[in-house]
């Protein structure tokens, strides 16, 4: 089994590349797939690029300490992530039933990933290694960095940093915070002293709080955990304060402790993001994975070209995790990656996706940013597009056209979601997509048709569906293509009831749109929609929001929206 090009996962693999002790060990709930679409691989390769030795512990059993000790203790720290997807979302459906598969592990085997994986892995590491520092990160940690409503237990939980008993929480995309942490550790500074790094959350003990003094006056103090646990009004106010002060240092007390949420890290420059995605990935699962991994099969021929999301949808955690600033790779960088991967024997000339959170945000930017002003808008598109947003999507059109002409590429597709209202601000992109980058169908995200629900989702009340569909169909006919739009729709969002579901169903029926899937709303931690669900009010307007807590009501809405199956 040739594992020389992978990051080591065992003592034998360490010794094979002449490593006696690793600097950093990353623990992940996913299979180890050395591909830039997987967070553990990106972090591992990035830390390696900083001159450190890195190992990976993938899918460990929390009941078997040998899984965590097999490569010994790292010189600097353990990095812990639940994986690409929140562990509770991986394990349970919206109906709170155990899922029958986990696409991020071999053969989709359920039960490999523990409940609340970030906490479970940290607990196991503390049993095995008493004093080795632990840094947590990834989507699960990012969306739990302050007190949050936990849908699966129907309780308010404190910051995951406190429950996991880790040393630092890195939120968002981790490169810049990790670079600062590692620079400090290399300089001989204790991890505890690295408490003001952007993109991190740190813990303050009782003595630290007593010693704060005037420094606390410079922080935005969120309502304490005890208050938001007992009072829904306090929870709603916490949500408002958090989102309106994202660029400030925030503090939240919990018992005799507190967490300090430092401001977000600066986004990567194009040169920096190019360098990250051109690190020496192997682009395949570790050879120890003997069975197929569906998540890898789905994205193995895809290319990440953009980060960040400026949409600000209330139900989505992407903006909270990746941030609102769009970071786009250069065409030259993407070209080099395609050429590199085309040299692999399994390459078939098909680019399955040029994407990211929302593909047609590639190349967009805020005209205000060079002036350095902080924007407090949660969405650049809702309720109306911001005048400071550059909406020309010509860069994305150029990228699609360029990749389509490469000799290594037979077909290029865009399978990441397309934002319809954004596309209509530069309609030429719809024609480019329809004619050059769609196989049989294109994913779009109207989410709903009810103005009431769309407003509560923080989406424009006019989704642009009809105009988008008209341009899309006309462009497809020009080149003789028969293709369809596949809409993402959500049932059970706060403010929605069977009445709004019927409104959506009527809209679909009039257009003979027969959706195969409808997503049932899940209140993701720290999202505005989760706050609405838990408190029954809009945290910004304080207006009451209709919420049903009967899972059967959400299922009824879903069945109603799928009108053609009734």
N, C-alpha and C positions, 0 to 999 in steps of 0.2 A: 504494500500500500504506500504509494508515493505521497507524502505529506509535506515535503520540503518547502513548497511554495506557500503553504498555509501558515497562519500563526499557530504556534504549538498549542496542543490541547492535552498533552500528557507529559510526564517526566521523560519518557523515551524520546518524544518529539523534541523536547527541549535539548536533550543531550545530543541529538542528531545534528542540531545546528549550533552546538558548542555553547549552550546557555546553562549555567549552573543555578542561577537565581533570576527570576523575572522581576522587572521593575513594577509592572502593572498587570493585574489579572482581571479580565472582564467576565462577569457572570451574567448570562442571558437566558431567558425562558424559551427562546427560539432555538431551532437547529442552527449550527454555525454554517452560514452561507456567505462566502467571501465575495459579496456583490454589493455595489454601492447603493442598492435599494434597501439594504438592511442596516439598521442603526449600529449594531454591535460591530459589524465589519468596518463601517466608516470610522467609528471611534477608535477601534483597534489599529487600523492603518494610519490614522492621523496621529495618534500617540506615538506609534512607531516612527513616523516621519520627524518627530521631535527628538529623536535619538534614543528612545527608550525601548527596552525589550518588553513584549506584550504577549500574554497568553489568553486563551478563551476557554471558559468552562460553560458548556452549552447544555441546557435541559437537565440540570442536576436534580437529584432526588433529595428533598430536604430532610428525609429520614435517614439518609446515608451520608454521614459526615465525610467519608472517604471521597465522595464526589467533589467536595470542596477543598480537600487537603492534598489531592493527588499531585499538585505542582508546587506544594509548599506555600510559604507566605511571601507575598511580593515585597520588594524593597520599599515602595512608596505607598500604594493603596490598592484596594479592590474597587472596581467600578461595577455597579449593579444596575441592571435594567430588566424590567419584566419582559421586554421584547418589543417588536414593532407595534403591537396592539396592546391596549390595556388588558391586563389578565382577567379582570372580571367580565369584560366585554368578550374576550375569547372563550370564556367558560359558560356564560349564560346568555340566553335569548332575552328579547324584550319582555317576554312573558315569564321571565325568571326561571325558565326551565334549563336543565343542563344541555349544552349543545352536544351533538353527536359526532363532531369532528373538530380538529384544530389544524387549519391549513399550514401553520408555520412549523410543524414537526413532521418527521417521516411517517408516511402512511396515514396522516391526519389523526394519529392516535390520541384519544382523549385521556385526560388524567395525568399527562406528563407535566403540565404546568400547574403549580399550586395556586390556591386561592390567595389573592393579594400578594402576588409573587415578589414584589419589591420588599415587602416586610418579611415574608417567609425566608427569602434568601439572606437577608441581613441577619435575621435571628440565627440561622444555621452558621453563618460566618462568625458570629459572636461566640457561639458555642465552640467552634473549632479554633478560633484565633481571638484571644481576649483583647489585644491592644492594637491590632492592625487597622489603620484608618479605612473607612468605607465612604465612597462617594456614590450617590444614587442619581439616576437620570433617566431619560427616555420619556415617552408619552405619559406613562402611568404616574411618574413622579412629577412631571410638569403640571399635570392637571389636578394635582393634590398638594400643591405647595403651600396653600393656606387652608383654613378650615373649609370644609366642603360637604355638600349633601351627597350621601352615598345611597344610590337607588337600590342596590341589592340588599342592604340591611335596613333601609328606610330610617337611617340615622344621620346625624351630623357628626363627622369625624374631624379630629384635629389634623394639622399638617402631617403629611406622611413622614417628614423628616424626624418628627418626634416619635411616632409609632415605630419607625424602622430603627431608631437609635443610631442613625448614621451620622457622619461628621459634617458633610456638606451635601446639599442638593443642587445639582446643576439643571436648570430648566432651559427649555428651548433647544436649539441646535448647539451642540456642546463645544465646537472647536475653540472659539476664543476664550471662554472660561477655562477650559482645560489647559490651553497654552499658558495662561496666567498662573494657574495653580502649579503646573509643572515647573515653570520658571522659578517660582518661589521655593518649591521643594528642592530644586537643584541648587539653589543659592543657600540651602541649609535652614530655611525658615520652617518652623513647625506649622502643620496644616491649620491649627487653631488660629494662627495669626493672620491667615489669608481670609479675612472676614469681610472685605469690602470689594470683592471682585464682581463686576457686572455679570448678570446672568446666573447668580447663585443665591441660595437661601442658607442662612446659618442659624445655629441655635444659640440662645443666650440663657445661661443658668441664673439662679437667684443672685449670686454674687455679681455676675455681669450686669444684671438689671440695676442693682444698687449702685454700681459704678458708672452708669450711663451719664448722668448729669445733663448738661446742656445739649449733648449730642442727640438726645431723644427729641428735642424740640424741632430738629431738622427732619424728622421722620413723620410720615403720615401714619397715625395710629389707627389701625382697623379695630372695630369692636372685638373684644376678647372672645376666645373660644367658648367660654362658659356662657356668655351672653347670647351668642348666635345659636348655641345649642338649645337654649331655653326659649328664645324669642324669635319668631319668624320675622318680625319687623326689624330686629337687629340684624338678622341674616340678610334681609333685603338691602338694608343700608350698607352692610359690608360689601355686597356685590357692587353697588353703585360706587362706593369709595374706591374699591380696588380698580375698577375699569377707568375711572376718571383720573387716577393717579398712577397709571402704569409706568411712567417714566421717573417716578419719585422713589426714594427709599421708603419702604413700608415696614411696619412692625405690628405683630399680633401676639398678644399675651395668651398663654395657656397654662393655667395653674401657676406654679412658681417659675415657669420658664417662659420663653418667647421665641418666636422666629423672626428674623429680619430678612425681608425680601429686597435684595439689592436691585437697582434698575436693570432692564434687559441689556444683554450684550449688544454691541454694535453689529449690524449685519455684515456679512462677508462682501468684500469688493469682488468684481468679476475675476480679477487675477487670483484671488484667494479661493473662490468657489471652483474655478477651473482646476487649481492645484489639488483640491480635495478629491474631486471626481476622477482625477488621473493618477491617483495613488496606485500602487502595484497590486490590484485586486486579481484574484484567480477567476472570478466570475462563475463560480459553481459551488455546490455544497461540499463540505469536508468529506473525504472518502469514507469516514466512519458511518456516514448516512447511507445505508444500503437501500432504502426504499424511497419512492418519490415523495417530494415535498410540494404540495399543490401551490403554495405561495410562490415558490421559486419557478415552477413550470409556467405560471402565469406571467411573471415579469422578467424571465431570463433574457429575453431579447428586447427589453425596453431600455430607455435611456432617460435618466433624470436630467432635465434641462432647466428647471426653475424651482425656486423655493419661495415660501411665503405666500400669504393670501390676504388681499386687500378687501375681500368681500364682507367680512365682519358679521356673518350669519350667527344669530343668537344660539343656535343649537349645535354649532360646530366648535371643536376644540383646536382646529388647525391654527387659527389666528393667535390663540393663547400660547400655543406651543412654538410654531415656526415664526410668528410675528407677522406684522402687516406689510413690512417692506419687501418688495419683490427683488429677488436676487437671481440673475440670469447668467447662465454660462455663455461663453463666446461660441460662435459657429466653429471657429478653429479647434477649440477644445473638444466639442462634440464630434467633429470630423475625426480627430485623432483617436478618440475612443472607439468609434465605429470601425476604423481601419484596424485597430488593435484586435478588436473582438472578431472581426471578419477573418482573421488568420486562424481562428480556432476551427478544428475539423467539424464541429457540430453546427457551425454557422450556415444558415440557409438563405441568407440575403434578405430576411424580413425584419424590419424594424417595427416591433409590435406597438411601440408607444414612444412619442416624444412628449414628455409630460412632467407633471408634478401635481401639487394640490389642485390647481386649475390651469389647464394647459395654455389657454389664450391670454394669460397674464404675463407670459414670457415677454421680456423686453420693456415692460411698462415701468413707469417711475413717477414719483411726485416732483412736480416742478418747484415745490417749496423747499425740499430737502437741502439743496446746496446752501440755502440761507441759514440752516441749522435750527429752524423753528420747530417746536414740538407740536404735533397735531393731536387733538383730543377726539377727533372723529373715530368712532369704532368701525365704520364702513366708509369706503371711498365711493360706494355706488348707491347706497340707500340713505335716506329716502330718494335722493336724486344724486346723479354723479357729481363729484367734486370738480370744481373748475380748475383745480391745481393738478388733477390727474392727467397724465399723458395717456391718451386712449388709442393712439395710432398703433395698430397691431401688425404693422409692416415687417417688423423684425421677426415675428413668428412666421409670417407668410414666407419671408426669405429663407428662414431655416428649413421649413417644409420643402420648399422648392429645391434648395441646395442638396439636402439629404436624398431627395428623390432622384437626383442626377448622378449621384456617386456610383462608380462602377461596382462597388461592393454591395449595393442595395438594389434589390428587385422591386420591393414594395415598401412603402412607409405608411404607417397608420398613426392616428392620434386617438388613443383610447381613454386618456384621462378626461375627466369631466370638462365640459365647455360651459362657460357662463354666458347665457343667451343675451341678457341685457347689455353686457360688456361688448359682445360681438356686434350688436346692432349699433354701437357707437362708431364702428369701423366695419361696415357690412362686407367689404371686400374679403375679410377673413373667412366669412361663411362660404363664399364661392371657392376659395382656395381649399378649405377643408373638404367640401362636398366633392370637388373634382380630383383632389390629389391624395387625401389622407383618410378616406372612409372606405371600409370594406363593405359591410352590409348595413351597419347601423352606427349611429353616433350617440354617445352618452351626453345628455344635457340635464340641467338641474333646475327645473321650474319650482319643484318642491310642493306647490299647491296652486289652486286657482282662486281661493277665497281671499279677498282684499284684507279682511280682518286677520286671518291667520298669517298671511304674508307680512303684514305690518309687525306682528308679534315675533316673527322670525327675523326681523330686521332686513327684509328684502323689499325691493320696490313692489308696489301693488300691481304694477303691470309687468309681468314676466317677459313680455316680448315674444311669447310663444308663436302666435299666428304669423307675425312678420318674419320671424326667424325661419319658420317652417316653409313659408312661401319662397324665400330666397334660396333656402337649402334645396328644395325640390326642383326649382327652376334651374339651378346650377347643375344638379345631378342629371337632369334630362339633357342638358347641352352636350354631355359626354356619354350619354347612353347608359347611365347607371340607375339601377333601381335600389334605393336604399331608404332607411328609416331612422327616425329619431327615437332613442330609448330614454324616456324621462325618469329621473329620480323623483319619487314622491314620498311624502311622509304622512302617516296617519297618527293621530293621538297627540299632536303637539299642543301645548297649552293654548287655550283659546279656541281649540277645535272641538267640535262635537259631531254627532251624526248629521246635523243640519249642514255643516260645512263639508262633510264627506260627501253628502248628496250633491252639493253644489259642484264639487270637483268631479264627481261621477257624471253629472249632466254635461259638464264641459267636455269631458273625454268622449262621452257617448255621441255627442253632436259631431265630433270630428272622427269618430270610429277609431279612437286610440285604445288599443287593448294592451294594457301594461301587464307584464308577466310577474313583476315584483313590486311590492310596496313596502317601504321600510316602516317598521313600527318605532315610534319615538322612544328613545332611551335618554334620560337626563344625564348627560355626561358631566362628571365633576367639574365645578368651577365655571361652567357655561352659564350665560344669562338665562337660557331656557330652563336649565336645571333649577335656578333660583326661582323662576316663575312657577315651575311645577311644585316646588316644595312650599313656597310661601303664598301662592295664589295672588301675587301682585307683580306688576312691572316695577323693577327696582329703580327705574329712572323717572317714571311718571307717578308712581305709587297708586296707579289705577288698578282695580281688581281685575284679575284674569281668571276666566272660567277653566277649571281643571277637573278632570275625572280621574279618580284613583283606581277605578275598576279596570283590570286588565282586559276583561271581556268587552268593555266599551271600545278600547283601542282595536281589538280584533274585529268588532262590528264595523268600525270605520274602514278598516283595511278591506274587508269583504265588500263593503258598499262601493269603494273606489274601484275595485276590480269588477265593474258592472257586468262585463260580458261572461263572467263565470257563474252569475247568479241564476 
